[in-house]
Amino acid sequence: MEDPLEFPDLLRLIDERSAAFRAAVASAPSLDVRVPTCPEWTLFDLTQHLGEGHRSWAATVAAGPAASAKSAPEGPAAPREGKALLAWLAASAQQLLDALREAGPDRGCWTWWGPSESPPTCGAVARHQLQEVMVHTYDAQVSAGAPQPLPDEAALDGVGEFLSTCCAWTAPWPHGAAAIDFHATEGRSWRLSMSADGGRTTRLPPPGATPAASAGEGTGAAFASARGTAADLVLVFYDRIPIDSLQLDGDRRLLDLLRAWE
């Protein structure tokens, strides 16, 4: 099983990344600059997307477990003027953080990911929202010409979060059973096993540990593996950098099939 960050740490990092996003926007020459990692968007579009996402998830969390769909954003639209836009974004992040604190990590919540290893809880929403604001902060920094490293603890959590939320589904894997290992150079590894039963993520033991240190999963050779920093793994997962940024071994075709799996 995965061991996600504690709820207070998730909220702290969402707040920190939101502040870093605003700093990147403030440093950019214009809100009209293009976002290289989201080429159809300007920096204003990116900011509007992030703020509306914060407000929508705040409303969804506040609606409670009975909600059957994501709630619409609440509050004023994103203003076009720079200082007002940054104030609006700060208020958007605060709405999300307040809603999450009020609900707590264990309360049920509507989520888009359906049946996966990530539970339909406010804690899981916070975990995914951290990844959303972290990756979009990188986008904003690239737009401003000064990309910064992703925070180590958030990136490490992001690898497991992405695999659990976006890959560990109950939908059948439409190819032969296979396993792909993902290794972060910081010393943490995950295995994604895929079969007709869907996908399953397990943590692998660190080098030299006994098999019992794993989550009950066999530790035989995988069909393919990808190795890099946790930050690079996350950025590859979200198509921000090319997959060749990682050290790839084994059947490369499996990684292409995984990226195409819906």
N, C-alpha and C positions, 0 to 999 in steps of 0.2 A: 504493500500500500504506500501511497505517497504521503509525505509529511509536510503539508503546506505551512507557510508562515502563520504565526499567531495573528488573530484578528486585529489587535492594536497595532501590530507592525504593518499589516496591510493598509490600515487607515493612515498611519504615519507616512508611508511611502507614496500613497495616492496624493497626499497633501504636498509632499516634497516634489514629486514629479510635476504636479500641476503648477507649482511655483517655478520650476525649471522651464516648463513650457511657456509660461508668461514672460519669463526673462528672455527666452529665445525670440518670441514675437516682438518684444520691445526693442531688441537689438537689430532687427531686420530693417533694411532700407525702406520697405514698403509692404503694405498688406497685399499688394497685387503681385508680389514675386511668386513664381511657380514653385511648387513643391516637387523636387526631382523624384522622390520616392512615391508620390501620388500625383503623377503628371497631369491629371485632368483638373487638379485643384490649385487654387491660389492659397496663400497663407491665410487669407480671410476665410476661405472655404474650410480649411482644416480647423481653424479656431472655432468656427460656427459648428462644425460637425462634433468636435469634442465637447463643447459646452452644451449643445442640445442633447448629446448622449448622456452627460452627467445629469441633466435635468430630467430626462426621460427615465433613467434608472432610479433616480431619487423618488419619482412618482410611483414607479413600479414597486420598489421596496416598501414605500409607505402604504400601498394598496393592500399589502398582506397576502397571505397564501391563497386566498380565494380568487385572486385576479386570474383571468384566463388568457390575458394577452398583455403585451408591453404597453405601458401607459404613455400618452403623449407628453412632450415636454411642457412644463408649467413655467409661466413667467414671461417677461418681455422677449422679443426677438433680439438677435445679436445686432448691436449697433455697428455702424460702419466706421465711426471715428475711433482712432487707436486707443486712447486712454479709456474711453467708455467701453470699448470692446474688452479690454483687459479687466476692468472692474466687473463686467458682466460674466466673464469667464471665472473670475475668482468667486463670485457669488454662486455660479453653477457648481463649482467644486464643493463649496460649503454646503449647498443643498444636498449633494450626494453623501457627503461625510455625515451630516446631521441625520439623514434618514437611516444610514447604516448603523450609526451609534444607537439610535432609538430602537431599531429592530433587534440588534444583536446578531451574532453569527449563525445561530441555530434555527431562526424562524424561517418557515417555508416562503418561497418566492417564485413567481413565474420566471422561467429562464428559456432562452431560445434553443438550448442545446439538447433538450429532450433526454431520451435514455442514453446516458453515458456514465462514466465513472465520476463525473462531477455532479454532486447532489444539487437539487433545486432549492438551495438555501441562500440566505443573504450573505453568509460567509463566502460561498462560491462566487456570488456576484461580485463581492469586493475583490476577490482574488483575480477574477477576469478583468475587472475595471482597472486594477493596477497595471495589468499588461497593456490594456488599451491606452492609458495615459502615458505609460513608459515608451511604447513604440511611437506614438504620435509626438511625444517630446523629441525623440530622435528625428522624426520627420521635420519638425519645426527647426531644430538645430541645423539640419542639413540645408534647409531653405535659407537660413541666416548665414550659412557658410562656416559654421563652427560646431560640427557634430562632436558630442561628448560620449565617453563610454557609458554603457548602461550600468546602473548600480548592481554590484555583484549579487547581493542577497535577492533582489527582485528578479534578476535574470535567471538565477538558479531555480527560483520558484517558478519562473515562467516556462522553463523547459517541461517540468512535470505538469504544470497547468495546461499547457497546450496539448500535450499528449493525452491527458485525461479528458479534456473537454472536447477537443477537435478530432481525436483519432480513436479513442476507446469507446466505440459505438457498438450497439447491438446489431446494426445492419451487417449483413453477410459480406465478408471480403470476397470479391468476385474472381479471385485467382487462387492458385495453390497455397496451402498453409505456409506461412513464412514468419520470420522474426527479424526485426531490425534493432540493433543496439545504438544508443546515442550516448556518447561519452563527453562530459564536460571536463576540460583540463583542470578544473578546480577540484576534481576528485569524486564526482558524483556521476552515476551511470543509470540509464533506464533501458528497459527492453519493451518494445511494442510487438506483441504477438498477434497475428492476424489469421483468421480462419473463417469457415462458414458460420461460426457463432459470433463473428464480429471481431473487434479489437480489444486487447487487454494490455494495460500498462503495469509493469512491475519495476521496482527498484532493484538494481543489481548490487551485490556486495562489493565493497571496495577491494582493490587488489590485495591478495594475501589473506582476506577474511574467509572464514569457513562458510560453506553453503547455507548454513542455518541463518546467517546474517541477511540473506535475501528474503524476499517476501513470499517464500514458499514456491518460487519459480525455479525451474531447472536452469542451470547456467552453462549448458552446452553452447557450441558455437552458433552464432547467428548467421543468417544468410547474407547480411550486409551490415555495415556499421558506418557511423558518421561521428567524427571527433572534432571538437573545437572548444573555444571558450563558451561558457553558458550564454554570454551576450551574442556571440556569433550564431549559436544554435537558434536562439530566439529570432534574430534578424533574418536568418534563412527561412525559418518557419513562416514568417510574415512577409516573405518575398521582398525584403529590404536590401539584401545583398545576395549575390549568386551562390548557389549551392556549392560551387567549386571553391568557395572560401573555406570549406571544411575539408578535413582529411577523410576521404571516402575509401572504403574497402569492401570487397565482396561484390555482390550482384547490384551494380549501379541501377539497373533497370527497375529494381524493386522500389527505390526511392522515387523514381519518376511515376510509377504506378500509385504509390502512396499519395503523392501530390495531386494526382488526378482523381483520387477516390472521393466520391460524393456520398 
